[in-house]
Amino acid sequence: MFAKWRLRTLLLAGAALSGLPPAQVYAQTSTPAAGAAPMDEVIVTAEKRETRLSETPAPITVVNTQKLATYGETELRDFFSTVPGLGFQASYESSQSLDIRGIATGSGAYTVGVTVDDVPFGVSGSSFVPDLDPGDLERIEVLRGPPGTLYGANSLGGLLKYVTKDPSFKGYSGKIEGGLSSVHNGAETGFSGRASVNIPLSDTLAVRISGFERQDPGYIDDPALGARGVNQVNTDGSRMTLLWKPADSFSVKLGALYQNTRAQGNSDVDIQQGLGDLQQSYVRQAGRDDHVAEVYSADLNYTVGRVKLTSISAYTVDKFSNWLDATQSSGAVPAAFGVNGAALFTHHDDTAFTEELRAAVRLTDRIDWLVGGFYSDSHAADNYQTDYAVDKATGRIAGVVASFPASASSGEHAVFTNLTYRFTDRFDIQLGARESWLQQDVPGTVYTGPLFGAAGKSVVTGSSARSNAFTYLVTPRFKLSQDVMLYARLSSGYRPGGGNTIAGYPAQYAPDQTKNYEVGMKGAFLGDKVTVDASLYYIDWSGIQLTVRSPLSLPYIVNGGSAKSEGGELSVQTHPMSGLTIGGWIAYDNAVLTQNLPSNGALFGRAGDELPFSSPFSANLSAEQTFALWSDLIGFVGGQVAYVDKRYSTFQATPTRTLYPSYTQADLRAGVRRGAWALNVYANNLTDTRGVIGGGLGFRPTNALVYIKPRTVGATLSTTF
């Protein structure tokens, strides 16, 4: 109810503001429905400064978030296949992970850094990537490959950066959008409502407020329980940002973001006798999931002479609880309670405080210097799991199979520096270094329950781990002409080490690191009608962290083996005629082990085996045509086709791994726009393809698979003021 009250309040505020006298209303220009803007018009901040995408010597993809919201692609699983080299693995609603260029072992931990603006999100070692609603985001930036020195922990493969919209002093503006959708085999109609408003309180003070509510209809049934659409998801959230800029040299930005996602059940399908397409059979109420993400930040900027000082303080909350069917992993223990099932309840409440202080200095007309420090303090203080014996049909709890209390704290201290030297107007080089000191503390505890045999308990020793990691960046850039640039990139990334708490297994594990060797080209040709972004890379991955399980299915982490990822990416966008945009990319990635995994019987892997979830080939082709209908009514029609190659699931104790088949997904969209109003219709996954993006061996239960969303059709109506 509170979420609906928030949204209604925003809608009323927007309606009231749209009625202001014309002299007081700022006419916000709508984003054209045609393809993405040319590279030289797109501004990115992945290098912690504003640069044109066409002039940034790094492989960066910018995702148009307004299109995502308009076309119902609101989750990472909906649009990851539109970004070269980006991979996605789904387990349950709160557990999903990303990989870039095949850097993944299937452990579920981050190998991609995630930030909201410049605020790192998530506790080190977490496997929970936030799925922020795109409605009030400026854009999403994906940096492909280790970032080098400007970002720290969990950046082995690259970076995903959510960029939010800033308030504006130019005038009142806003947007109201509503939508309906229907999914194949859906139990209910989906809906979405979004509203945002920008209010300049004075010439130096402005505030931006936004809110949304969304229902993604469930499409998976559980015939044994007589339940339809068990995987329905409801999400709501709000954001408020205050910007004060009393002078050109000084600004303060305060931001607060809140999002709550509530899933009714798992989005996976059981592959077993007696079940059909889009069906599962679980303990009643298994799969319920509640995930809250919060980000509170203070961004201060002060420029004095040639020096710009920036301070970013932030506090983040990542809180979730869920129920999963644990019948398969609980063995015969539930039968001792007179029931036929088990359900695992997990609760996590992770918080983190981060502070970054940096100075950007123009030493001379040829030398730019960036130097800074970073600090983080993360806590997972109220985390636990409880495995219950339950009646599968009713969900009645009959007793406790096992209890797993858990808590931990971690931190990072780092110093970093980047220096750019411009030899000429056409040639420059960027050098960077970062030293990080990492810590993790896990107190001892006791696991209890009949799962642990006659003793009824398992004593877990505490651990305290300390480590450090050094990363670097070398990037020469040469401009062949005003429109064509060549660059090379030597960069590295790391993931923190830590400690294990299970007796009889290694007490600590070290950071793993990647080294990236890359050459690239960005350019515009034929009078900017064709833009090209191409890169070739080789990534060396050493000290790989592997998550394995004890005989009681308790996880621990070890280092072992090495791997490589080598390949290339080519993106082309063209405007062959007025109103027509055609874009496409193709990516090849050979991500394989270069050493055998340790021969301790825990995991099996031989040199040459493909890394989990890595797609050797992927491609995307899109086209969009805008045209005048009559008077000031503008129409458009477009679509895209994405191809994802076969992939293997996580490494197992035996050579057998689940193979995810290749798949092709096609989307269509069309719409009309008149002044501030726009009506859009879409059909995603038009052919109703069952593309696999998770599950199988290495997941629980092992006979479940996660698919992309079935065919979804919908419409959105929006207005700006």
N, C-alpha and C positions, 0 to 999 in steps of 0.2 A: 504493500500500500504506500509506503514511504517513497518507493521509486516512482510510482505513478503520480503521487502528489508533486514530486520534483519535476517530472516531465510536464505535467499540466501547467505548473507555475512558469516554466520556461516558454511554453507555447503561448500563454497569455501575455507574458512580457514581450515576446516577439510580435504578437499581433498589435499590442499597444504601441510599440515603437514604430511599426510600419505605418501607423496613422499619423505620425508627426508631420508638421508642415514640410513641403518639398525642400525648402531652404535648409532644413535640419537633417535631411536624410542623405546619407552617403550612398550613392548608387554603385553597389559592388558589381563588378563585371563577372558574369558567369564564366566558368571554365568551359572552353569549347568542347563539344562532344567528340571531335576528331581526335586522332592519335596524339601521343605524347608530344610535348614541346621539343623543338630542336635542342641538341645538347648544349649549344652556346647560350641558351636562355634558361637552363636549369641550374639553380644554385644548390650546392651540397655543402655539408658541414662535417663530413666524416673525418676531415683532417683538423677539426676543432678550430676552423676559421672558414669564412664564406669564400668559396671558389666556384667558378663555372665548371660544370661537369665536363665540358669539352677540354678544359685546361688542367684538370686534375690528373696527375700521373699515377692513377690507381684504377683497378677494375671495379667500378661502382655501378650498380643498377638502382635506378630510382623508380619506385612503385607509385602510381597515381592513386592515392587513397580515396579521392572523391569518386572515382569510377568503381572502386571496390564496394563502397557503400551503396552506390546507385544500382549495381548489378548483383547485389546479394552475396558478394564474395567477402564475407566478414571475418573469416578465420584463416589462419596460416594454411591449413589443409586445403582451402579453396583456391589459393592463388600461388602456392609455392612453385608450381610448374610453369609459371610465367617468368621466372627469374633464372638466368643461366647458372648452372652449377649448384643451385639450392636444392637440398634434399630434406624430406620431412618424414618422421616416424611417429605414428600414433599408437598409444596403448589405451589409456582411458582418458576422460575429459581433462583431468588436471595433469596428466603425464604425457608430454609430447616433447620431442627434441628435434633439433635441426642439425644438419651438417652442410658444409660447403666444400665442394670439390672432393667429396668422398671421404673426408676426414671423420670417421666414426668407427667405433668398435662394437656398438650395440649395447654399451653399458648403461645407457640412459642418462649419463651426465652430460653437461654442456661441453661441446667443442666449438661453440659459436658464442661470442660475447653478445649480450643483449643490453641495450641502453634505452632509456626514455630521455630524449635530448642528450645531455652528457652525463646522465645519472645511471650507473650500473644497476641492473635489476637482478635480484636473486642471490641467494647464499651460495658461496663457492661449493661446487660439487652437486648443486641442485639439478634436477631434470625437468624443471617446470618453466617453460617458456611462456610468458604472458601473451594472450591473444587480445590485444587492445582493439576495441571497436574503431574502425577507420574513419567514422563520420566527422570527427573534429581534429583529425591529424592533417598536418601540412603535406607530409609525404612519409614514405618508408625508404631508408637507404640501406642497401645491402653491399657491404665491402667484401669482395670475394678474395680470400687468401688472408694469411696472418697479417694483422695491421701494423706490426712492428713495435712502436714505442708509445703511441698516444693512448692505447687501451691496454689493460692488464689482464687479469685472470680470465680463464675460459675463452681465450681468443685464439685457440689453435687453428681453426679453419677460417675465421673471418668474423664479421661483425654485422648484426642487424640492429639498426638504429631507428626507433620511432621518433619522429620530429613533430612536435605539437605546434599549433598555431599561436602566434603572439597577438596580444591586443594591439589596436591601432588608434592613433590620435586623429585620424583623418575625418572621422564622423561615425554616426550610428550606422550599423549594418547588421545583418543577420541572415539566417536561413532556417526554413522549416521544411521537413521532409517526412513523408509517410509512405509505407509500402506494404504490399501483401504478396505472399508467395505460397506455392503448393509444390510438394515433393512427391515423387512416385512412391506409392504405398504409404503415404503420410496419413496419420490419424487425425490431424487437425490442420487448420490453415495457419501459416506463419505470418507474422506481422512485424513491423518495425516503425518506430517513431523517433525522430531526432529534431532537436532545436538548438540553435546557437545564437548568441547576440553579442555584439561588440559595443561597449558604451564608453565614449570618451568623457570622463568626468571633468577634465580641464585640458588645457594645451599640453600639460606635462603628466597627466594621470589618466590611465584607461584600464578598463576591466573587460575580460571576455569570459562568458559563462556558457556552458553547453551541457546537454543531458540527452540521454537516449534510453529506450527500452526496446527489447527485441525478443521475439520468440521464434526459435528454429524448430519446426515441427519434427516429431519423431517419425521414423520410417521403418523401425525394426520391431518385430512382434515376438512375443513369447507365448506360443500356443498352449503350453502346459499350464501356464498361469492365466490363460485367457486374456492377456494384456496386449494392446496394440500401441504402437508408437512409444515404446519404452525409453527411447533415447531422446526424448524432447529436451531442449535446452532453453532456458530463459536467462537473459542477460540484461542488466541495467547498469548505468553508470553516470557519472557527472564529472565535470572539470571546471575549475575556476582559476583564472590567471590575472594577476594585478601587475601592471607595469607603470613604474614611476621613473620619469626621465626629466629631472629639473634642468639638465644641461646636456649638451652634446657629448660631454666628457664623462658623464656619470649616469648610471641607470641601476635600478633595482627591480627584479622580477620575482614575484612570489607565486608559486603554483601549487595546486592541490588536485590530485586525480584519484578517483575512486571507481572501481568496477567490481561487480559481483556476478558470477556465473553459477547457475544452478542446473545441474543435469539430473534427469530422472532415472537414467540408466546408461549402460555402456553402449557405445556405438560400434560393437563388434558382432560378428555373425558366427554362429557355431556351425562347423562342418561335421555333421554326424548324421547317422541313419535316423530317419523319421522327421527331419527338419528340412524345410525348403529354403527358397531364396529369401534373404533378409529376415531370418528367424534365429532365435537363440533360446537356450534353456538354462536358466540360472535360478539361484536361490531368490525368493521373493524380495524385492527392494534392493537387490544387489546392483551396484552401478550408480547409486545415488551419490551425487558429488556437489560440493559447495566450495567455490574458489573465490577468494577476495584478493584483489590487488590494489595497493594504495601507494602513491608516490607524492611526497611533500618536499618541495625544494625552494631554495632561495639562491638566486643568481645575481651577483653583484659585479658590475663592470665599471672601471675607472681608468680614464686615459689621462696621462700627464706627459706632455712632450712626446717623445718617441716610444713611450712605454704604455701598453694596455694591460692592466691588472684584472684578473678574473677570479672570482671565488664562487664555487658551487657547493652548497651544503644541502644534504638531502637525507630523508628518512623514508625507507620503503618497508612495506608490509606485504608478505606473501603467505596467505593463510588458506588452508584447505582441509576438508575432511571428506572421506569417501568410504563406500562399502563395496567390496569386491567378493565375488564367489570364490571361495578358497577350498571347495570340496576336493578338488584334484590334488592339492598339495598337503591336505590334512590327513590323508591316509584313512586308517580305520578308527581313528580316535573319536570322531563324532558318533559312531555306532555305540560306543560305551555310554553315551548319554541318551540313547534310544532315538536318535534322529538320523537323517540321511544326508545332511549337508553341513557346510561350514561357510561362514562369512567373515572376512577380514575387514575390520574398521581401522582406518588410518587417520590420524590427526597431525597436522603440521602447522606451526605458527612461527614463521621465520621473519625476523626483523633485521634491518641493517642500517647503520649510519655511515654515510660517506662524506668526505670533504676533499675537494680538489682546489688547489691554489696554483695559478700559473701566471706567467708574465710573457707577453709577446712584445719583443723589442725590435725596432728598426734601427740596427746598429749603424748602418750606412745605407746609401741608395742601392747597394748591391747585396747587403747581408741582412737577413731576417733571422731572429733567434727566439726560440720558445723554450722556456724552462719552467718546471713546476714540480709539485709534490702531490701525492695522493695518499689518503688514509681511509681504511674501512674497518668497521667493527660489526660483525654479524653474529646473531644468536638464534639458535633453534632450541628454545628453553622448555617448551611444553609439547614435545613431540612424543607420540607413542602409537603402537599398534596393538590391537587385541583381536585374537582369532576366536570366534564364537562357534559353538556347535548349535546348529539351527535346523528347524524343520523346513525343508526346501519349499513346500507348498504354501505354508502360512507365514514363514519368516520368524516363527517363535524361537526365542533364544533359550536353549536348554542348559548351557554352561559355557565355561571358558576353556578353550583348547590350549591357548598360550597367550601370554602377555609380554609385550616387548616395549618397555619404557626406553626412551632415548632422548638425549639432549646433547648439544654441542655448541661450541663457539669458535669463530675463526676471524682472522684479521689479515690485513695487508698494509704494509707501508712501502711506498715507492717514490723514487725520484726519477725524472725523465727530462730529456732535452732534445730539441730538434733545431738544426741550423740549415738554412737555405742560402746558398751562394750563387748569385747570377753572374756568370762569367761574361755573357753578352745578353742582348735582348732575346736571343734565340736559344741559348744553352744555359742551364742551371743544374744544380745538384743539391739534393736534400740528404742530410746525415742525421741519424738519431740514435739514442741509446736510452735504455730504461733498466734500472735495477729494482727488483721487488723482493721484499722480505715477508715471508708468509708464516702463519701459525695456525694450528688447529688443536683444540682441546676437547676431549670427549671423556666425561667422568664415567667411572665404573658403575655397573648396575647389575640387576639380577633378572633374568627371564624366568618366568614361572609357568606351570601348566603341565598337564599329562602328556603333551607332545614331547616333553623331554624325558620320558621314561619313568622308571621307578623313583628316581630322585625328585622328580617333579620340578626341577629348576636347572638353570644353567648360569653360572657366574660369568659375567662379562667384565673383563679387565678394562680399566681406563687407558687412555693414550694421550700423549702430548707430542705433537710433531712440529718441527721447525725446519724450514727450507728457504731457499732463495732462488730467483730466476733472473737471468739477464737476457734482454731482447734488444734487437737493433734494427735499423732501417737505413738502406742506401738506395737513393732513387735519382739517377740522372735523367734529365729531360731535354729533348732537342726538338725545336720547331722547324720542320722542313719549310713551312710557309705559315702565313697567318691562320690558315684553316687546318693544317695537318701537323700532328705531333707524334713523336716517337718517345718511348720511355723504357727504362729497365727498372726492375724492382728486386732488391734483395731484402727480405724482411723475415721476422720470426715471431712466434707466438708460444704461449705456454698455458698449461692447466695446473693448478696448485696440487701439491702433494698432501698427505695427511696420514692418519693413523687408523689401524684396525683394532677392534675390541674383542675379537674372538680368540680364545686361548688355543695355542697350537698352530697359529698361522702368523705370517709376517706382521710384526708390530707396526711397521710404517711402510709407506710407498712414496716414491719421489715424484716431483713434477715431470710431466712429459712435455716435449717441445717439438715444434715444427720449424723448418727452415724453407723459405720460399724463394725460388729463382724464377724470374719472370721478365718477359719482354712484351711490350704492347704498342698499339697504335690507335689513335683517335683522329678522325678527320671528317671534314665536310667537302663534298665535291659537287660539280655541276651547278654552281651557284646555290649551294646549300640545299639542293633537292635530294641529295643522298648523304647520309651520315653513316659512318662506320666506326665500330669499336671492336678491336681484335686483340687477343692476347694468347701467348703460349707460356706454360708454366711447368715447373717441376717442384714438388714439395717432398721434403725428407722428414719423416716422422720417427722420432726415437723415444725409447723408454715408455712405450705405449702402456697406459693404464687399462687394466682388464678387470671387470667385475665378475667374480666367480662365486659359487655358493658351496657351503659346507654340506655334509650329509643331511643336516637338519634344515637345509635351504636358507641358512643365514648368509647374507652377502659379505664379502670382503674384497679388497682391491689389491692387485699385485702389478708390478711392472714387468713387461716382457716383450721381447722382439722389437722389430722395426717395420716400417711400411713406407710406401711412396705413393704419391698421386701425381700423375703427369697427364697433360692434355692441352686442349685449346678451346677457345670460345670465340665465336664470330657473331656479332650483332649488326644488322643493317636496317636502316629506316629510310624510306623514300617518299617523296611527294610528287608523283609523276604528273598529276594534273590537279586543277583547282578542286579543293575539298576532299581529295583522296589521299589517304595515308596508308601505306603498306609497310609493315615491319616484321622482322623475323630474326631468329637466332638459332644457332646450332652449337652444341657443346659435346666434346669427347673427353672422357675421363677414364684413365686406367689407374684405379686405386687398388693396390694389392699389397700383401705382406712381402717384405724382402728378407725376412728371417722367420724360421719356424717359431711358433708360440712355445713357451716353456713346456717341457715334456713331463709335467707333474700330474697328468691325467685330468686336470680341471677343465681345460679347453683344448680343442684340437684345431690346429691351423698350420698349414705348410706354406713355405715361400711360393708366391704366385697365386695364392688364394685371394679372391676378391674380398675387399673390406665390406662389412655389412652395409646394406642400404645404398651402396654406390651404384649409380646408373651409368653404364659405359657410354650410351648415347642418349641425348635428349634434345628436343627441338620445339620451337614455337613459331607459328605463323599467324599474323593478324592483319586485318584490313578494315578500313572504315571510310565511308563516303558520306559527306554532308552535302546538302543541296537545298536550294530555295524552293518552297512549295508555292506559296502565294503571299502577297503583302509582306509582313515581317515574320511569317511563320517559317522556321527552319527545321528540316528533317534530317535524319541520319539513319544509316543501317550499317551494321558491321558484324564481325565475328572473329573467332580465333580457334586454332587447332593446336593442341599440345600433345607431344609424344614423350613418354617416359619408358625407358628401356627396362629390361628385366633386372632384378636385384635379388640378393640373398639376405636372409635374416641373420641374426647374431651368431657368433661362433658358439659351438656346442662341445660337449665332452667327446663326441664322436664326429666323424666327417660329415654326417647328415645335417643339412641345413634346409630351411624352408625357402623355396624359390618363389619370388613374387613375379608373375608374368608381366611382360610389357603391356602397355595400354595406350590408347589414344582417346583424348577427350575433346569434344567440339562444343563451342558455345556460340550462341547468336544473340544479338541485341539490336534494338531499333528505338527510335524516339522522335519527339518533336519538341521544339523550343520556341517560345514566343515571349520576348522581353525577359522578365524575371521568372517566368514559369517554364517548367520542363516536365514532360511526361516520358518515362522510359519503360520499355518492356524487355524482358530477357528470357532466354532458355539456356540454362547451364547443363552440361553433360547431356546434350541433346539426344545421343544414341543410348543413354542409360547404361553406360559402361561400368563394369565392376572392377575398377582399378584398385589393387591391393596396396595399402600404405602402412600396414602394421600387422602384428600378430604372428601366429605360428610358433615354431620351436624357439624357446628362449623367452616366451611370454606365458602368462597364466590366465586361463587354461591354454594348453598348447594347440587345441583344436579350433581356436577362434581366430578369425581374420578381421581386419579393419579395412573397409572400403572407402573410396571417395564417395561423396554424396551422390545419390541417384539423380535422375533427371529432375531438375527444379525449374519451374517457370514462375515469373513474378513481374510486378510492376511497381514503380515508384513515381510519386508526384511531389515536386518540390517548388519552392519559391524563395527568392532572395530579395532582400530589401536593404 
